[in-house]
Amino acid sequence: MTPSARVGLRAPRPTYALFVLPFVTLYALLLLWPLAKGLWISLHDHDLLSNDSFWIGLGNYRELMQDEVFHQVVWNTLRFVGISTPLFVVLSLALALALNRPGRLATFLRATFFCASVFSVTLVTLVWKLALMPERGLVAQAFQSLGWPEVHWLTSDDLALLTVALVTVWWIVGLPMIMFLSALQQIPADIYEAAALDNTPRWRVFTHITLPSLKRAIVLVALIEVIRQCQVFPQILLMTNGGPNNTTRSVVQFIYEQAFMQLSLGYATAASQVLLAIMLVGVSTQLWLERDKTGGAR
């Protein structure tokens, strides 16, 4: 008697694969084929206007490694991710903890923070550009009324990238906040009741109950934000257009300019492959560190 017959299971049949065939087909068409096509184009000198394509192998990648502008945009993107991702995790977790309670006020504030993420990037950048205008902007007038010196938020080499990162966090912090709220509401209330009966201090409850229960949610939010912020583009284009002095130009803006302004599709596709590799390395490193911590805890 076969193992399948002993446990009462039917032997697998080739026809069972038909159930997963639609998913596999869509996966191949929408993900695997574009990846393979992009890698193939990156190995060519492809002119977008004439559609002429010549095989150059790794020539585009070698040129990228020697391109100082590309080095700068990669560094800008990494800095942006390094600034915005921790802010997203910390602020969204703090908001979720503060608003994880019943009542109309908490409901209103949750809706307010979440609704900001629904606004279009054009509207958000327009409002903040007006608010950050020198002399006449709302922020500049507030500084003048307090007697503080004027700050050039979007034209300073040191502050422009930080300013765009802060605007981005203000804009879409509601999405990770909702994810943390969902995770908080899944923690059993019995644990907190037992801690209250033992007169456990709030900080100890937070560090020994809440944070360990939110570990997976924190990792998920961090991974999502790393992937999203690596692809930052519209707010930078609309607020600073990559300036001043290329200090805010991102990799995606570099790809856009090479493909649709310089019409060098092969070079732009090679840059996109490098960006994909950077995101994969970042996500893999985060997952590896989390798995290592989990294994060490066990």
FENWO-V736910 format. One record per backbone hydrogen bond with DSSP energy under -0.5 kcal/mol. NH is the residue of the N-H (numbers start at 1). CO is the residue of the C=O. If there is no record, write none. Layout:
nh:co
NH:CO
NH:CO
This chain:
nh:co
6:2
7:3
8:5
9:4
16:13
17:14
18:15
19:16
20:17
21:17
22:18
24:20
25:21
26:22
27:23
28:24
29:25
30:26
31:27
32:27
33:28
35:31
36:32
37:33
38:34
39:35
40:36
41:37
42:38
43:39
43:40
44:41
45:54
46:44
47:45
47:52
48:46
48:263
51:47
54:45
56:43
57:43
59:56
62:58
63:59
64:60
65:61
66:62
66:63
67:63
67:64
68:66
71:67
72:68
73:69
74:70
75:71
76:72
77:73
78:74
79:75
80:76
81:77
82:78
83:79
84:80
85:81
87:83
88:84
89:85
90:86
91:87
92:88
93:89
94:90
95:91
96:92
97:93
98:94
99:95
100:96
101:99
107:103
108:104
109:105
110:106
111:107
112:108
113:109
114:110
115:111
116:112
117:113
117:114
118:115
119:115
119:116
124:120
125:121
126:122
127:123
128:124
129:125
130:126
131:127
132:128
133:130
136:134
137:133
139:131
140:131
141:137
142:138
143:139
144:140
145:141
146:142
147:143
147:144
148:143
153:151
156:152
160:156
163:159
164:160
165:161
166:162
167:163
168:164
169:165
170:166
171:167
172:168
173:169
174:113
175:172
176:172
177:173
178:174
179:175
180:176
181:177
182:178
183:179
184:180
185:181
186:183
187:184
191:188
192:188
193:189
194:190
195:191
196:192
197:193
198:194
199:196
200:195
205:201
206:202
207:203
208:204
209:205
210:205
211:206
213:209
214:210
214:211
215:212
218:214
219:215
220:216
221:217
222:218
223:219
224:220
225:221
226:222
227:223
228:224
229:225
230:226
231:227
231:228
232:229
237:233
238:234
239:235
240:236
241:236
242:236
243:240
247:244
248:242
249:242
254:250
255:251
256:252
257:253
258:254
259:255
260:256
261:257
262:257
264:258
265:46
265:263
266:46
268:264
269:265
270:266
271:267
272:268
273:269
274:270
275:271
276:272
277:273
278:274
279:275
280:276
281:277
282:278
283:279
284:280
285:281
286:282
287:283
288:284
289:285
290:286
291:287
292:288
293:289
294:290
295:291
296:292
297:293
298:294
